[in-house]
Amino acid sequence: MTSTNLDRVLSASETAKIFYGSLPDYVRGAILKNSDKITDEEALHRFADSIMHEFT
């Protein structure tokens, strides 16, 4: 299995891993579908925020 950008971000940062684990399932699912776009922890936060705002 090839490693995605998301895998690398989560492997490199404990805070990113904790943040990702705290997200609702629907947000994690959307992030997984776009995992190559998550190039750093800041991108992870931005993407999660944008997904959550779509559903509020």
MODELLER restraints for C-alpha pairs under 7 A, 6 or more apart:
rsr = mdl.restraints
at = mdl.atoms
rsr.add(forms.Gaussian(group=physical.xy_distance, feature=features.Distance(at['CA:4:A'], at['CA:35:A']), mean=6.28, stdev=0.5))
rsr.add(forms.Gaussian(group=physical.xy_distance, feature=features.Distance(at['CA:4:A'], at['CA:36:A']), mean=5.65, stdev=0.5))
rsr.add(forms.Gaussian(group=physical.xy_distance, feature=features.Distance(at['CA:5:A'], at['CA:35:A']), mean=6.17, stdev=0.5))
rsr.add(forms.Gaussian(group=physical.xy_distance, feature=features.Distance(at['CA:5:A'], at['CA:36:A']), mean=4.97, stdev=0.5))
rsr.add(forms.Gaussian(group=physical.xy_distance, feature=features.Distance(at['CA:5:A'], at['CA:38:A']), mean=5.75, stdev=0.5))
rsr.add(forms.Gaussian(group=physical.xy_distance, feature=features.Distance(at['CA:5:A'], at['CA:39:A']), mean=5.38, stdev=0.5))
rsr.add(forms.Gaussian(group=physical.xy_distance, feature=features.Distance(at['CA:6:A'], at['CA:35:A']), mean=5.06, stdev=0.5))
rsr.add(forms.Gaussian(group=physical.xy_distance, feature=features.Distance(at['CA:6:A'], at['CA:36:A']), mean=6.40, stdev=0.5))
rsr.add(forms.Gaussian(group=physical.xy_distance, feature=features.Distance(at['CA:6:A'], at['CA:38:A']), mean=5.34, stdev=0.5))
rsr.add(forms.Gaussian(group=physical.xy_distance, feature=features.Distance(at['CA:6:A'], at['CA:39:A']), mean=6.68, stdev=0.5))
rsr.add(forms.Gaussian(group=physical.xy_distance, feature=features.Distance(at['CA:9:A'], at['CA:39:A']), mean=6.82, stdev=0.5))
rsr.add(forms.Gaussian(group=physical.xy_distance, feature=features.Distance(at['CA:9:A'], at['CA:40:A']), mean=5.66, stdev=0.5))
rsr.add(forms.Gaussian(group=physical.xy_distance, feature=features.Distance(at['CA:9:A'], at['CA:41:A']), mean=6.33, stdev=0.5))
rsr.add(forms.Gaussian(group=physical.xy_distance, feature=features.Distance(at['CA:10:A'], at['CA:16:A']), mean=5.63, stdev=0.5))
rsr.add(forms.Gaussian(group=physical.xy_distance, feature=features.Distance(at['CA:10:A'], at['CA:17:A']), mean=5.01, stdev=0.5))
rsr.add(forms.Gaussian(group=physical.xy_distance, feature=features.Distance(at['CA:16:A'], at['CA:41:A']), mean=5.93, stdev=0.5))
rsr.add(forms.Gaussian(group=physical.xy_distance, feature=features.Distance(at['CA:27:A'], at['CA:48:A']), mean=6.25, stdev=0.5))
rsr.add(forms.Gaussian(group=physical.xy_distance, feature=features.Distance(at['CA:27:A'], at['CA:51:A']), mean=6.22, stdev=0.5))
rsr.add(forms.Gaussian(group=physical.xy_distance, feature=features.Distance(at['CA:27:A'], at['CA:52:A']), mean=6.84, stdev=0.5))
rsr.add(forms.Gaussian(group=physical.xy_distance, feature=features.Distance(at['CA:38:A'], at['CA:44:A']), mean=5.55, stdev=0.5))
